[in-house]
Amino acid sequence: MSRLRKLRKKRGYTQIKMQMLTGIDQSAYSKIERGERYMSFEQCKRIALALGTSMDYLAGLTDQTEPYPRPDSMADG
């Protein structure tokens, strides 16, 4: 999950900021970053939205950090 940590730091976010943005407890988020815990689908979605990336990037399926275009109906989340 080093890409998760790198992207978070690139955005200038702390783990506490990620907690506020995603609703994921900081200690649980820390374990996800360290690879000690897997993220659920919903957690992955929340993290991707908070970091402005795609779930595929977080899963290591692409090296593109930019998110995919989203339909206007999904903007509210």
C-alpha positions as CSV (number, residue, x, y, z in Angstrom):
1,M,0.0,0.0,0.0
2,S,3.0,2.3,-0.4
3,R,1.1,4.0,-3.3
4,L,-1.7,4.9,-0.9
5,R,0.8,6.6,1.5
6,K,2.6,8.3,-1.3
7,L,-0.5,9.8,-2.8
8,R,-1.8,10.9,0.6
9,K,1.4,12.7,1.3
10,K,1.5,14.2,-2.2
11,R,-2.0,15.7,-1.5
12,G,-0.6,17.0,1.8
13,Y,-3.1,15.0,3.9
14,T,-2.5,13.5,7.3
15,Q,-4.1,10.2,8.4
16,I,-6.4,12.3,10.6
17,K,-7.4,14.3,7.6
18,M,-8.2,11.1,5.8
19,Q,-10.3,10.0,8.7
20,M,-12.3,13.2,8.4
21,L,-12.7,12.8,4.6
22,T,-13.5,9.1,4.5
23,G,-15.1,8.3,7.9
24,I,-12.5,5.5,8.3
25,D,-11.0,5.5,11.8
26,Q,-7.4,6.7,11.8
27,S,-6.0,3.5,13.3
28,A,-7.9,1.3,10.7
29,Y,-6.6,3.6,8.0
30,S,-3.1,3.3,9.3
31,K,-3.3,-0.5,9.1
32,I,-4.6,-0.3,5.6
33,E,-1.6,1.9,4.6
34,R,0.8,-0.5,6.3
35,G,-0.8,-3.5,4.5
36,E,-1.9,-5.0,7.8
37,R,-5.6,-4.8,6.8
38,Y,-7.5,-5.0,3.6
39,M,-9.9,-2.3,2.6
40,S,-13.5,-3.1,1.9
41,F,-15.0,-2.0,-1.4
42,E,-16.7,0.9,0.3
43,Q,-13.5,2.0,2.0
44,C,-11.6,1.8,-1.3
45,K,-14.3,3.9,-2.9
46,R,-14.2,6.6,-0.1
47,I,-10.4,6.7,-0.2
48,A,-10.3,7.0,-4.0
49,L,-12.8,9.9,-3.9
50,A,-10.9,11.6,-1.1
51,L,-7.5,11.3,-2.9
52,G,-8.9,12.2,-6.3
53,T,-7.9,8.9,-7.9
54,S,-9.4,5.7,-9.1
55,M,-10.0,2.4,-7.2
56,D,-8.0,0.7,-10.0
57,Y,-5.0,2.9,-9.0
58,L,-5.4,2.0,-5.3
59,A,-5.6,-1.7,-6.3
60,G,-2.4,-1.5,-8.4
61,L,-4.3,-2.2,-11.6
62,T,-3.1,1.0,-13.3
63,D,-0.3,3.5,-12.8
64,Q,-2.6,6.4,-13.8
65,T,-3.4,8.5,-10.7
66,E,-6.0,10.5,-12.4
67,P,-9.6,9.4,-11.7
68,Y,-11.8,8.2,-14.5
69,P,-14.5,10.7,-15.7
70,R,-17.6,10.3,-13.6
71,P,-21.2,10.9,-14.8
72,D,-22.8,14.0,-13.3
73,S,-25.2,11.7,-11.4
74,M,-22.3,10.2,-9.4
75,A,-20.8,13.5,-8.3
76,D,-22.8,13.4,-5.1
77,G,-21.3,10.1,-4.3
